[in-house]
Amino acid sequence: MLGVNARAAVGRFWAPVVARLARAGVTPDAVTLVGTLGAIAGAVGLIATGHLFWGAFTVTVFVLLDMLDGALARARGGGSVFGAVLDSTGDRAADAAIFGALVWWFSGAGDNRLLVLLALLCLVLGVLTSYVKARAEGMGLRCDVGVVERTERLILVLVGTGFLGLGIPYALHVALWVLTVGSAVTVAQRFAEVHRQARGRALPTPPSTPPSSGLVP
């Protein structure tokens, strides 16, 4: 998928920066927080106020840090469980800020109800895409299929937003329509993959709880 190739290219771009940050003692968690907060600030402060090109540009810069924190963690000898949870949570927060900012602008001064609907659909389908994978992995299954993952989702929405900000008509309409259809297909693909792997498998039995002695600890 595009996401795999994009991550490899961005990884090569960031390699010298990663080496300097590792020597300076910068932690991956700090990079994650800066990237997340910067992306949210760019979405809320610029996209939500109608500065679509500069908003998309700013968010893109900070989103690229999502590729940097993982590389930095590997350069420092490996990441942590907390760091992985923080990174995933930050991704969801940044995505919500981007689509929420579009909804805010186009439901107000931007005045385009179709784009409001498409942005909401993309937000919901993006959450479902991530949730199905996380739930499947929690049950011991692999769920890496899908035509649209986070990298593709961000490329489409940010390019469409930036182009509309430059005055290219319907750029965001096209991007969000493609993203809506692609995300719906991805959710269906992931459900189909989970169904295939889970066929004949019973739900894991939770560990039994020892009987209570009746004494209050």
N, C-alpha and C positions, 0 to 999 in steps of 0.2 A: 504494500500500500504506500501511498504518498507519504504518510507519517513516518515510516521507517526510513525512507530515503532522505526526507527533510531532517530528521534527527541526526543522521550520519553527517550530512553537510554542515549543519549548525555545530555539531560536535567538533569538526575540524576547524571551523571558524573560531570557536571559543578556546581551543587548546592552549594557546599562549596565555590567555587571560586566566584560565584555570590554574596554570602552573604558578603564576604570580600570586594569585589569591591564596593558594595552598601554602606558599612560602610565607605569606603575610599572616597566616593563622586565621583567615576568615572562615567561618563555619558555613556548611550548606544550609542550615536552618536560617541563618541571617540572610542569605541570598534569597531563599524562598520567601521570607517575610517582605523583603524589599520589592521583589518581583510582584508579589500578590498585592501589596498595598499601592504600589505604583500603577499597576493595571487598573485597580479599582478607582484610584484617584483620577486617572486619565479618562475612564469611562464616565464617571459621575461629574467631573469638572468640565469636560470638553464635549463628549458625545451627547450627554444629556442636555447640554445647553446649545446644541446645534452646530458646534465647531467640529464637523464630522471628519474632515481630512486630518486635522491636527490631533483629534482624539484617537483616530485609528492609528496614526503614526506613533503617538505616545504609548498607547496600549501595546502595540507591536514590539516596541523597544523593551518594555518590561516583561512581556510574555516570553521573549527570547531567553530571559533569565531562567525560565522553567527548564531549558535544556542545560543551563549552566550548573544548577545545584546538584543534579545527579552526577555530572562529570566531576564536580568538586568533591562530592562524597567518595567517589571511587579513587580519586587522587589522594585522599586522606586515609585510605585503607578500608573504605566501606561505609555505608550509611547506617542509620539506626531505625528501629521500629517507629519511634516517635517522629523522626524526620519523614518517613514514608507517609504516615498519617497526616502530618502537617502539609506535605506537598500535595496530596490528593485533596485535602480540604481547601487549600489555597486555590487549586485549579477550579473547583466548583464555585468558590466565591468570586473569582475573576470572571468566569463565564456568566454567572448570574448578573454581575455588575454590567457587563457588556450588553447583554440582551435587555436587561432592565432599563439601561440608559436609552436604548433605542425605543423601547415602549414609552418611556417618559417623554422623550422629545416628540415622537410622532403622534402621541395622544394629546399633545398640547400645541405648541407653536408650529411643529412640523406638520400637523394636521393630515395624517394619512392612516386611516383605519385599517387598510389592507396590510400595511407594514407592521402595524401594531399586532394584528392577528398572526402574521407570519413569524414575527419575533417571539411571540408567546409560544407558538407551536415549536419553534426551534429550541427554546429554553426547556420546555417540557420533554421533548424527545431527547435532548442532550442529557437530561437527568436520567431518563429511562435507560439510555444507552449505557451510562456509567453504572447504574444500579443493577441492571441485569448481570453485567460482568462481575461486579463486586459480590453479589449474592451467589452467583454460580461458583466463584472461587472460594467463597466461604463454605460451600458444600463439597469442596474437593474437586471441582470440575474446571476445565480450561474453557475460556470464552473469548478468544482473541480475534474472532471473525468480524466482518463488517466493512462496508465500503466507506463509511464516514466515522473517523475517530476524532479525538480532540484537535489534532493538528489540522486535519482537513476542515473541521468546523471553524476554527479560528481563521484559517486562510480565507475561507469563503466570506465570513461576516466582516472581517477587517478590510479585505480588498474591496468588497461591495460598498462598505461604508466610506472608505477613503475615496473611491471613484465618484460616488455621489457627491461627496464634499468638494470634488474638483469640478462639479457641474455636469458629469456624464449621466444623462437621464436613465432611469430604470436599472442602474447598475446594482443597487441594493435589492430591488425587486427580484432580479434574476438570481442573485446570490442566495437570497433567502428561500426562493422557490426550490432551487437546486438542493439547498441544505435541508429543507423540510422533507423533500422526497427521499434524499439520501439517508437522512436520519431515520425515517420510518422504515426504510428497507433494512438498515442496520439493526434496528430493534427486532424486526422479524427474523433476520439472519441469526441473531444471538439466541432468540427463543428456540429456533429450529435446532441450533447446535446444542443447546442445553437439553432439549428433548431427545436428541440422538444419543448423547452421552449418558443421560439419566435413565434410559429405557431399561426396565428390569431392576433398577437399583432402589432399595428401600431407604426411607428417611433414616439417617443415623439416630440411634437410640441415645438419649442423654444419659450421663452417668447417674446411677441410682443414688438417692439421698439416704443416708443411714437413719433408722427410726429414732425419733426423739425420745429422750429419757424422761421428758416431762419436767425437767429441772430448768429453771431460768438461769442462764450463765451470768 
